[in-house]
């Protein structure tokens, strides 16, 4: 069951990284600064780690609060985490169905990539990208921390590592696809379904949490 949860956690982190806010800024800034792909990927890796570090910090606080609550509500903590996962999953699915993402036109997407913003210092651009994600924790990953609150520090550390690998892998993949010249229109069309897949993945994790208790 733990391996299933870790696998689902990796998939959730990877899919969350498919959101354009997790890769498009790196493409645009990299082009504006005329960075080599290696430097763009370095920025992706550092920003991804900062993103997960912030998520883990907040997740740790949630776990601490949850364990304190567990003393008063024995046995309810995993079910609370499952409910949160179901709610997050339903939210992403309903948002994708009610308000599907609007695909960017090919000419607008090409213009966005062909008209880089004025250069700033490389250090400012690099750390600006890192800060952008550091101040934005992955909210969809937080209920997973809560679901594993009673499993110990080792499991939580492993879960954080899986989140980091999944997030950085997703960010790097979509950044490389865009840098390699793939149409932004195609990526936007794929991301239209990201909410559905992400929502389904969260619900599956919730079901695994419930199954783990029986």
Secondary structure as GFF3:
##gff-version 3
##sequence-region A 1 214
A	DSSP	alpha_helix	2	16	.	.	.	ID=ss1
A	DSSP	three_ten_helix	20	22	.	.	.	ID=ss2
A	DSSP	alpha_helix	24	33	.	.	.	ID=ss3
A	DSSP	alpha_helix	37	70	.	.	.	ID=ss4
A	DSSP	alpha_helix	77	98	.	.	.	ID=ss5
A	DSSP	alpha_helix	106	114	.	.	.	ID=ss6
A	DSSP	alpha_helix	122	134	.	.	.	ID=ss7
A	DSSP	alpha_helix	139	147	.	.	.	ID=ss8
A	DSSP	three_ten_helix	149	151	.	.	.	ID=ss9
A	DSSP	alpha_helix	153	179	.	.	.	ID=ss10
A	DSSP	alpha_helix	184	191	.	.	.	ID=ss11
A	DSSP	alpha_helix	194	212	.	.	.	ID=ss12
###
